[in-house]
């Protein structure tokens, strides 16, 4: 059946031909039996990952040479959509020939990119990226079973979304790996928050230790601080050269502040950076709608100041001129 024969072709046009082929004819679907492992004198690892509530689950089989820790054979079984089948199939393929530690470095982006027809065109729509994340999670589970250790530290393995069984570690990793910038993107990639919604922000069914909004803000702030350090190749923003400081601040404004102001027809310009005692002052000038906005010196300035403190450091302050 041709793509265009189903739902006007619109749905299928968002999938690569590689995905379609693996949906229909997965190469590595199946299982590895204990008898096969015994016959080849290899260690069999069987790992399960998924969430009963949303119907997605994958079982991964590894046949491992314990002398070299090399995964000689991988197979999978899955309950889920065609994308889950295709993602699991390529995940199994990527594992084979690698050591267990090397397999741990496979990310959901590696899975998605391996499913592409061309390098510059996504293989699956954003709302199906959670299937590639499930493949990433089951690798971590298999590695933990092989090594005989807990999958993660207790805090990192704490479940954030009970409905979709998504852990704190997975949420943090997916934000970082995929450069996610919104809770909606987290939900598309992991299904966390897609059901009862109580894990998104306070005010849901019951009080929770972690909320997606807070995790996102924390991880994004960490990423921004790391980016600033990499720009200056120094430990802190205060230790950067003036040129490196200015470059770092310009990037923060371009990525975190200006897009917010642009939505309301406003803009801002960094005019100067000066050291005053223990504080670094970022002098700014408003443009466009911000120049005449009553909130420019209060709410808007407070937002800019908060972003600077979270990213550049607690002693970095915004000031209007």
HELIX and SHEET records of a PDB file:
HELIX    1   1 UNK A    3  UNK A    5  5                                   3    
HELIX    2   2 UNK A    7  UNK A    9  5                                   3    
HELIX    3   3 UNK A   12  UNK A   14  5                                   3    
HELIX    4   4 UNK A   17  UNK A   24  1                                   8    
HELIX    5   5 UNK A   34  UNK A   39  1                                   6    
HELIX    6   6 UNK A   82  UNK A   95  1                                  14    
HELIX    7   7 UNK A  100  UNK A  103  1                                   4    
HELIX    8   8 UNK A  108  UNK A  114  1                                   7    
HELIX    9   9 UNK A  126  UNK A  128  5                                   3    
HELIX   10  10 UNK A  129  UNK A  147  1                                  19    
HELIX   11  11 UNK A  168  UNK A  178  1                                  11    
HELIX   12  12 UNK A  183  UNK A  190  1                                   8    
HELIX   13  13 UNK A  212  UNK A  232  1                                  21    
HELIX   14  14 UNK A  237  UNK A  239  5                                   3    
HELIX   15  15 UNK A  242  UNK A  252  1                                  11    
HELIX   16  16 UNK A  253  UNK A  257  3                                   5    
HELIX   17  17 UNK A  258  UNK A  262  1                                   5    
HELIX   18  18 UNK A  289  UNK A  292  5                                   4    
HELIX   19  19 UNK A  296  UNK A  300  3                                   5    
HELIX   20  20 UNK A  301  UNK A  311  1                                  11    
SHEET    1   A 3 UNK A  43  UNK A  51  0                                        
SHEET    2   A 3 UNK A  56  UNK A  65 -1                                        
SHEET    3   A 3 UNK A  70  UNK A  79 -1                                        
SHEET    1   B 2 UNK A 159  UNK A 161  0                                        
SHEET    2   B 2 UNK A 166  UNK A 167 -1                                        
SHEET    1   C 3 UNK A 266  UNK A 276  0                                        
SHEET    2   C 3 UNK A 279  UNK A 288 -1                                        
SHEET    3   C 3 UNK A 316  UNK A 320  1                                        
END                                                                             
